[in-house]
């Protein structure tokens, strides 16, 4: 993100107070946000549709372009239908709030019967499903998971989870925000791991903001679910539709992401991911998860992590510190977000600065001058 005052844009570099930083904090995995083709798409759509949807999707806000994008997403993921929202949060909230009728925020508003399970623990998932079926045999059950966990860079065993869900007649909602478009043999993330004939999630929720260079979120589902949710989802009915500009950018990016050019960008992204992980590990850093655009570099202690963050800034590197309550206490980490457009020198510098900053923070915290306390 390059930023001057309150103006921000996605790129490999960050500019603040006339100082330039190496940027590993923005979410633009294939580097789509600053390309001329998407800028041209935005300019062209303004001439035809203007800059504002000017209405709810259930009233006057649905443009021809929006309908075409919904059809494109549904076909690309092999589902019957799609609903597009202005943001991915609104998609998750609205879907759960409408289907359950009474993602953390949406489920709390929809029902008091929310059960959490330990990270990727399918035996615990089965225990919860079994208990719910005994106590409420006629109720519907949602199992909501991420395809790529944004703090740990790992994924659930989707095939096994789907088998469990069918055993207990549960509905699976999969959030593909971080891997759709950026990972997988065909760019469909963890869904590419499913074999022909395998079961599939009932509902998929995704985002344009990580890989497609635009704001917006979507769900793909059956026609029956689409017809119900589109009329009962509060964040769909009572919000203006996504703007024509964002729709056009997502359209253009979708075509590129799922093309040979997209394959090339994903290949470059994977190379950059592996280079950053290797550089961090060579310096003794613990890097969690499996290779993905999210590279979680663990520090652990929050005090050392905050000192490390200060030294990163001093050395012109931007990476996001994540600590409690977003992650458990004592498990602070830096979430490096890699782009296909990062240069090798950026990546090598990021690893070098991160390692030196962490070591400096540890040394400073362990040394207590006489007469002072930590």
C-alpha positions in Angstrom: 0.0 0.0 0.0 1.4 3.4 -0.9 -0.1 6.1 1.3 0.1 9.9 1.3 -2.1 11.5 3.9 -5.4 9.6 3.6 -4.8 8.4 0.0 -3.9 4.7 -0.3 -3.2 2.3 -3.1 -2.0 -1.3 -3.3 1.6 -1.8 -4.5 4.9 -3.4 -3.4 5.8 -0.2 -1.6 4.3 2.0 1.1 4.8 5.8 1.2 4.1 7.7 4.4 5.6 11.1 5.5 7.8 11.1 2.4 9.4 7.8 3.5 9.3 4.6 1.4 8.6 1.2 2.9 8.7 -2.3 1.5 5.1 -3.4 1.7 4.1 -6.9 2.9 0.9 -5.7 4.6 -1.5 -5.2 1.6 -3.8 -7.9 0.2 -3.3 -8.0 -3.6 -1.9 -11.4 -4.2 -1.7 -11.4 -8.0 -0.9 -7.6 -8.1 -4.2 -6.8 -9.9 -5.0 -3.5 -8.3 -2.6 -1.3 -10.1 -2.6 -2.8 -13.6 -3.6 -0.7 -16.6 -6.1 -3.3 -17.9 -8.3 -3.0 -14.7 -7.9 0.8 -14.7 -9.1 0.8 -18.3 -12.1 -1.4 -17.4 -13.0 1.0 -14.6 -12.8 4.0 -16.9 -14.9 2.4 -19.6 -17.7 1.4 -17.2 -18.0 4.9 -15.8 -19.0 6.1 -19.3 -21.8 3.7 -19.5 -23.0 3.2 -15.9 -21.6 6.1 -13.9 -19.8 5.6 -10.6 -22.7 4.5 -8.3 -25.2 1.7 -8.2 -27.7 4.1 -6.8 -30.0 1.4 -5.3 -30.4 -1.9 -3.5 -30.0 -5.0 -5.7 -33.6 -5.8 -5.1 -34.7 -2.4 -6.5 -32.7 -0.4 -9.1 -29.1 -1.3 -8.2 -28.7 -4.4 -10.3 -26.9 -3.6 -13.5 -26.4 -5.9 -16.5 -22.7 -6.0 -15.6 -23.6 -7.3 -12.1 -25.9 -10.0 -13.5 -23.1 -11.1 -15.9 -20.5 -11.3 -13.1 -22.9 -13.4 -11.0 -23.3 -15.8 -13.8 -19.6 -16.0 -14.5 -18.8 -16.8 -10.8 -21.5 -19.5 -10.6 -20.3 -21.1 -13.8 -16.6 -20.8 -12.8 -17.2 -22.7 -9.6 -19.8 -25.1 -11.1 -22.7 -23.9 -9.0 -26.2 -23.0 -10.1 -26.4 -19.4 -8.8 -24.5 -16.5 -7.2 -25.3 -13.4 -5.1 -22.8 -10.5 -5.0 -22.5 -8.2 -2.0 -20.5 -4.9 -1.6 -18.1 -6.7 0.9 -17.3 -10.3 1.8 -18.2 -9.6 5.5 -21.7 -8.6 4.3 -22.0 -11.8 2.3 -21.2 -14.1 5.2 -23.3 -12.2 7.7 -26.3 -11.9 5.3 -26.2 -15.5 4.3 -26.2 -16.9 7.8 -28.6 -14.3 9.2 -31.1 -15.1 6.5 -30.9 -18.9 6.3 -30.9 -19.4 10.1 -33.5 -16.6 10.6 -33.5 -16.0 14.3 -18.6 -16.2 10.6 -18.9 -15.0 14.3 -21.0 -11.8 13.9 -23.6 -13.3 11.6 -24.0 -16.6 13.5 -24.5 -14.7 16.8 -27.2 -12.6 15.3 -28.8 -15.7 13.7 -28.8 -18.2 16.6 -27.6 -18.6 20.2 -26.5 -22.2 19.4 -23.0 -21.5 18.2 -20.3 -24.1 18.9 -16.6 -23.6 18.3 -14.2 -26.4 17.7 -10.5 -26.6 18.1 -8.5 -25.7 15.0 -8.8 -28.3 12.3 -9.9 -31.0 14.9 -12.3 -33.2 13.0 -12.9 -35.5 15.9 -14.2 -32.6 17.9 -16.4 -31.6 14.9 -17.9 -35.1 14.9 -18.5 -34.9 18.7 -20.3 -31.6 18.3 -22.4 -32.8 15.4 -23.4 -36.0 17.2 -24.4 -34.0 20.3 -26.4 -31.5 18.3 -28.2 -34.2 16.5 -29.2 -35.9 19.7 -30.3 -32.7 21.4 -32.0 -31.1 18.4 -32.7 -33.9 15.9 -34.9 -31.8 13.6 -32.8 -28.6 13.5 -30.5 -27.5 10.6 -26.8 -27.4 11.3 -24.2 -25.2 9.6 -20.5 -26.1 9.6 -18.6 -23.0 8.7 -14.9 -23.2 7.9 -12.2 -21.3 6.0 -10.4 -22.9 3.1 -7.2 -21.1 4.0 -7.0 -19.9 7.6 -5.8 -16.3 7.5 -3.7 -16.4 10.7 -2.2 -19.9 10.4 -1.8 -20.5 6.6 -3.3 -24.0 6.8 -6.5 -25.7 5.6 -9.0 -28.2 6.8 -9.3 -31.7 5.3 -12.2 -30.7 3.2 -13.1 -34.1 1.9 -13.2 -35.6 5.4 -15.2 -32.7 6.7 -17.8 -33.1 3.9 -18.1 -36.8 4.8 -18.8 -35.9 8.4 -21.3 -33.2 7.5 -23.3 -35.6 5.3 -23.3 -38.3 8.0 -25.1 -35.8 10.4 -27.1 -34.0 7.7 -25.2 -30.7 8.2 -24.8 -27.9 5.7 -21.2 -26.8 4.9 -20.3 -23.2 4.2 -16.7 -22.7 2.9 -15.0 -19.3 3.0 -12.6 -19.2 0.1 -11.5 -15.5 0.6 -7.7 -16.1 0.6 -7.1 -19.0 -1.8 -9.7 -18.6 -4.5 -7.8 -17.2 -7.5 -4.4 -17.3 -5.9 -3.7 -21.0 -5.4 -4.5 -24.4 -6.8 -3.9 -26.2 -10.1 -6.7 -24.2 -11.8 -6.7 -21.2 -9.4 -9.7 -22.5 -7.4 -7.7 -23.0 -4.2 -8.5 -25.9 -1.9 -11.4 -26.8 -4.2 -8.9 -28.0 -6.7 -8.0 -30.8 -4.3 -11.4 -32.4 -4.6 -11.6 -35.3 -7.1 -14.3 -35.7 -9.7 -17.3 -37.1 -8.1 -16.4 -35.9 -4.6 -19.0 -34.1 -2.5 -18.8 -30.3 -2.6 -19.7 -27.6 0.0 -23.3 -26.5 -0.1 -22.5 -22.8 -0.1 -19.2 -21.1 -0.9 -18.4 -17.6 0.2 -15.6 -15.5 -1.4 -14.1 -12.1 -1.7 -12.8 -9.9 -4.6 -10.4 -8.0 -2.3 -7.6 -10.5 -1.9 -6.9 -11.5 -5.5 -9.2 -9.7 -7.9 -8.2 -6.1 -7.1 -11.7 -4.9 -6.1 -14.0 -4.6 -3.1 -16.9 -7.0 -2.9 -18.0 -10.5 -1.7 -20.1 -13.3 -3.1 -21.8 -16.5 -2.3 -22.4 -19.3 -4.8 -25.1 -21.8 -4.1 -28.2 -23.6 -5.4 -30.9 -21.6 -7.2 -33.2 -22.3 -4.3 -30.8 -20.8 -1.7 -30.1 -17.8 -4.0 -33.8 -17.1 -4.4 -34.4 -17.2 -0.7 -31.3 -15.3 0.5 -31.6 -12.6 -2.1 -34.9 -11.6 -0.6 -34.2 -12.2 3.1 -30.6 -11.3 3.6 -30.5 -7.9 5.5 -27.1 -6.9 4.1 -28.3 -7.6 0.6 -31.8 -6.1 0.7 -30.9 -3.0 2.8 -27.6 -2.0 1.2 -26.8 -0.5 -2.2 -25.4 -2.9 -4.7 -21.7 -3.0 -5.4 -20.6 -0.1 -7.5 -20.3 -0.5 -11.3 -16.6 0.4 -11.0 -15.9 -2.5 -8.6 -18.0 -4.8 -10.7 -16.1 -4.0 -13.8 -12.7 -4.5 -12.1 -13.8 -7.9 -10.7 -15.0 -8.8 -14.2 -11.7 -8.0 -15.8 -9.6 -9.6 -13.1 -11.7 -12.8 -13.2 -11.0 -13.2 -16.9 -7.2 -12.7 -16.3 -7.0 -14.8 -13.1 -8.5 -17.8 -14.9 -6.3 -17.6 -18.0 -2.7 -18.5 -19.0 -1.7 -15.2 -17.7 -3.3 -16.0 -14.4 -1.4 -19.3 -14.3 1.9 -17.4 -14.8 1.0 -15.0 -12.0 0.2 -17.9 -9.6 3.5 -19.5 -10.5 5.4 -16.3 -9.7 3.4 -15.9 -6.5 4.3 -19.4 -5.4 8.0 -18.8 -6.2 7.9 -15.6 -4.0 6.1 -17.4 -1.2 8.7 -20.2 -1.1 11.6 -17.7 -1.2 10.2 -15.7 1.7 9.5 -18.8 3.8 13.0 -20.2 3.1 14.7 -16.9 4.0 12.8 -16.6 7.3 13.5 -20.2 8.3 17.2 -19.8 7.4 17.4 -17.1 10.0 15.8 -19.3 12.7 12.3 -17.9 12.4 9.3 -20.3 12.9 7.0 -20.0 9.9 3.6 -21.6 10.4 1.4 -23.5 8.1 1.9 -24.5 4.5 3.0 -22.3 1.5 0.3 -19.7 0.7 0.2 -16.0 0.1 -0.1 -15.6 3.9 3.3 -16.2 5.6 2.8 -16.2 9.4 6.1 -15.5 11.2 5.9 -16.3 14.9 7.4 -14.3 17.7 5.3 -15.4 20.6 5.7 -13.0 23.4 3.6 -9.8 22.8 6.2 -7.5 24.3 8.9 -8.7 22.1 6.6 -8.7 19.1 5.8 -5.0 19.7 9.4 -4.1 19.9 10.0 -6.1 16.7 7.3 -4.1 15.0 8.9 -0.8 16.0 12.2 -2.0 14.5 10.6 -3.2 11.3 9.2 0.3 10.8 12.6 1.9 11.7 14.1 -0.3 8.9 11.4 0.6 6.3 9.5 -2.7 6.3 5.7 -3.0 6.6 4.2 -6.2 8.0 1.1 -6.6 10.1 1.5 -7.6 13.7 -1.3 -9.9 14.9 -1.7 -10.5 18.7 -4.4 -11.2 21.2 -7.4 -11.2 20.9 -7.0 -12.1 17.2 -4.8 -15.0 18.2 -4.2 -16.7 21.5 -2.0 -15.0 24.2 1.7 -15.7 23.8 1.3 -16.5 20.1 1.9 -13.1 18.5 3.0 -13.2 14.9 3.6 -11.1 11.9 1.4 -11.8 8.9 3.4 -11.2 5.7 1.2 -11.1 2.7 3.0 -11.9 -0.5 2.3 -10.6 -4.0 3.3 -12.0 -7.4 4.7 -8.6 -8.1 7.2 -8.6 -5.2 10.8 -8.4 -6.4 13.4 -10.9 -5.2 15.3 -8.1 -3.6 12.2 -7.0 -1.7 11.7 -10.6 -0.4 15.3 -11.0 0.7 15.3 -7.6 2.4 12.1 -8.5 4.2 13.6 -11.7 5.6 16.8 -10.0 6.6 15.1 -7.1 8.3 12.6 -9.3 10.1 15.3 -11.6 11.5 17.5 -8.7 12.6 14.5 -6.8 14.2 13.4 -9.8 16.2 16.9 -10.5 17.4 17.3 -6.9 18.4 14.0 -6.9 20.3 14.9 -10.1 22.1 18.3 -8.7 23.1 16.8 -5.4 24.3 14.1 -7.2 26.3 16.5 -9.6 28.0 18.9 -6.8 29.0 17.6 -4.8 32.0 19.8 -1.9 33.1 20.6 -1.7 36.8 17.8 0.0 38.8 15.2 -0.6 36.0 12.5 -3.2 35.8 10.9 -4.7 32.7 
